[in-house]
Amino acid sequence: QAQVVESGGGLVQPGGSLTLSCTASVRIVGHYVMAWFRQFPGKDREFIAGIGSDTYYADSAKGRFTLSRDIARYNFASLQMNSLKPEDTATYYCAVKRYDVSQDPSEYTSWGPGTLVTVSS
């Protein structure tokens, strides 16, 4: 099973930006894809964005969040989050699975421990 680690969470003011990073122990080109989810207290994890050969976004992320892969590092991707709102406060998780990006968290086989993002003044 792949190992996944997130970094970059923290406290940011409304309207600010934050970049989350994810490193996996597998290559995210070819057979694996990487995705970001977030979880609000008492809620299920929700898909934000995923990347493999293409990049996919949830409607809530389009226009504000950008997921990109470091071409020189086959196991690394970053999620740039702009114009953050208090309602973006959540624990953010990176996950990997084989083959295709999915919005269903149950399809992902490896997860990071999560990183907390707090948007508050």
C-alpha positions as CSV (number, residue, x, y, z in Angstrom):
1,Q,0.0,0.0,0.0
2,A,1.3,3.5,-0.8
3,Q,2.4,5.9,1.8
4,V,0.9,9.4,1.6
5,V,1.9,12.5,3.5
6,E,0.3,16.0,3.4
7,S,1.8,19.3,4.4
8,G,1.0,23.0,4.3
9,G,-2.1,23.4,6.4
10,G,-2.6,26.2,9.0
11,L,-4.4,29.4,9.8
12,V,-5.2,31.9,7.1
13,Q,-7.3,35.0,7.0
14,P,-10.4,35.1,4.8
15,G,-9.5,36.0,1.2
16,G,-6.0,34.6,1.7
17,S,-4.2,31.8,0.0
18,L,-2.6,28.5,1.1
19,T,-0.8,25.7,-0.7
20,L,-1.1,22.1,0.4
21,S,1.4,19.6,-0.7
22,C,1.2,15.8,-1.1
23,T,3.9,13.3,-1.4
24,A,3.3,9.6,-2.2
25,S,5.5,6.6,-2.3
26,V,4.2,5.7,-5.8
27,R,4.4,7.4,-9.1
28,I,1.3,9.4,-9.9
29,V,1.7,9.0,-13.6
30,G,0.7,5.9,-15.3
31,H,-1.0,3.5,-12.9
32,Y,-1.8,5.9,-10.0
33,V,-3.8,9.1,-9.5
34,M,-3.8,11.5,-6.6
35,A,-6.7,13.4,-5.2
36,W,-7.6,15.9,-2.5
37,F,-10.6,15.6,-0.2
38,R,-11.8,17.6,2.7
39,Q,-13.9,16.7,5.7
40,F,-16.0,18.9,7.9
41,P,-16.8,17.8,11.4
42,G,-19.6,15.2,11.4
43,K,-19.6,15.0,7.6
44,D,-18.3,12.6,5.0
45,R,-15.2,13.4,3.0
46,E,-15.8,15.4,-0.1
47,F,-13.8,15.4,-3.3
48,I,-12.0,18.6,-4.2
49,A,-9.7,17.8,-7.1
50,G,-7.8,14.9,-8.6
51,I,-4.9,14.5,-11.0
52,G,-3.6,11.7,-13.2
53,S,-3.1,12.3,-16.9
54,D,-5.8,15.0,-16.6
55,T,-7.0,17.2,-13.8
56,Y,-10.5,17.2,-12.4
57,Y,-12.2,19.6,-10.0
58,A,-15.4,19.6,-7.9
59,D,-17.7,22.5,-8.7
60,S,-16.8,24.0,-5.3
61,A,-13.1,24.2,-6.2
62,K,-13.3,25.5,-9.8
63,G,-11.9,29.0,-10.1
64,R,-10.3,29.1,-6.7
65,F,-8.3,25.9,-6.3
66,T,-5.6,24.6,-8.6
67,L,-4.1,21.2,-8.5
68,S,-0.8,20.7,-10.2
69,R,1.9,18.1,-10.5
70,D,5.6,18.6,-10.3
71,I,6.9,17.2,-13.6
72,A,10.3,16.5,-12.2
73,R,8.8,14.7,-9.2
74,Y,6.6,11.8,-10.2
75,N,5.2,11.4,-6.7
76,F,4.3,15.0,-5.7
77,A,1.4,17.3,-6.3
78,S,0.3,20.6,-4.8
79,L,-3.1,22.2,-4.2
80,Q,-3.1,26.0,-4.5
81,M,-6.1,27.5,-2.7
82,N,-7.0,31.1,-3.3
83,S,-9.8,33.4,-2.0
84,L,-10.3,31.2,1.0
85,K,-13.5,31.5,3.0
86,P,-14.4,30.6,6.5
87,E,-16.5,27.8,5.1
88,D,-13.3,26.2,3.6
89,T,-12.2,25.4,7.2
90,A,-11.8,21.6,7.3
91,T,-9.3,18.8,7.5
92,Y,-7.8,18.2,4.0
93,Y,-6.7,14.8,3.0
94,C,-4.6,13.5,0.1
95,A,-5.3,10.1,-1.3
96,V,-4.1,7.8,-4.1
97,K,-5.6,5.0,-6.1
98,R,-4.9,3.1,-9.2
99,Y,-5.9,4.1,-12.7
100,D,-8.7,6.8,-12.8
101,V,-9.6,9.8,-10.7
102,S,-12.9,9.2,-8.8
103,Q,-15.0,11.5,-6.6
104,D,-15.8,8.5,-4.4
105,P,-13.5,8.4,-1.4
106,S,-14.1,4.7,-0.8
107,E,-12.3,3.9,-4.0
108,Y,-9.0,5.3,-2.7
109,T,-6.6,2.8,-1.2
110,S,-4.1,5.0,0.6
111,W,-4.6,8.1,2.6
112,G,-2.5,10.7,4.4
113,P,-3.2,11.6,8.0
114,G,-4.8,14.9,7.0
115,T,-3.9,18.5,7.5
116,L,-6.1,21.1,9.1
117,V,-6.9,24.3,7.3
118,T,-8.5,27.1,9.3
119,V,-9.8,30.2,7.6
120,S,-10.5,32.9,10.2
121,S,-9.8,36.5,11.1
